[in-house]
């Protein structure tokens, strides 16, 4: 799966969890860029991503996410191994 496909899929997850349809994500997007993306919604997003992609993040991986690009890279790595 390519980065753009992953980004598109997680954008849909963000829209669903945050109940907004106008969310645009890029590799450099951070929590400061998205209204409503707080610690609780972050864990809901992570859970939904894990279920959607059939993967499981380690706690240290989640803690290292500084932006959407980090998240996409981690998802891609898990899907290819």
N, C-alpha and C positions, 0 to 999 in steps of 0.2 A: 504494500500500500504506500502510495506517495504522500509526501508531506501535505500537499494541497488537499488531498482526500481526507486525511486525518484532521486537518484544520477545519474543513467544512463540517465534518461529523461532530467535532467538539463545539463548534459554533452553535449547532442545533441543540446540543446538550445545554450550553449556557443559556440560550434563549428559553428553553423549557424550564430549567431550574429557577432562573431569575425572572420568569414570566414577562419577557420583553422580546419583541421580534426585530428590533433595530440594532442588535449587537453586531459589531464588526470586529473580528479578532485578527491580529497580525502577530508575527513572531515576537515583536517587542511589547505587546500588550501586557500590562501588569495589573494587579488588583486596584491600584490607584486610578486606572483608566476606566473602570467599569463600576458604575453605581450599583450598590447592592451586593457586590462580590466581597463578602466578609468571611470570617473564619467558619461560620456554620454553613453558608452556601458553598464555600470551598470544599468542605468535606462531602457535601451532597453531590457536587460536581465530580469529585474524584471517584466516589462510589458509582455514579452513573457511567463514567468513562470506563471504569474497570469492567462493569457488566456489559457495556456496549461492545467493547473490544475483546472481551474474554481474557483480560490480563489482570495481574495483581501488582500494585506498586508496593515497594518497601517503604517504610517510614522515612528512611534517610533520602530516598529518591524524591519523595514529596517535599521534604524540607529543603532540598536543593533547587526546586523550581523557583526561578526568579522572574520568569515571564512565560508566555505561551510557547515560545520557541523551545524552551527547555522541556516543557511538557510534551510537545509534539515529537521532539527528538527521542525522548524516553519511550514513548508509545511505539514509535517506529522501530526502535532497537528491540523492544519486547516482541513485536510482531515478526521480526526476522530471525529470532533465535529460537 
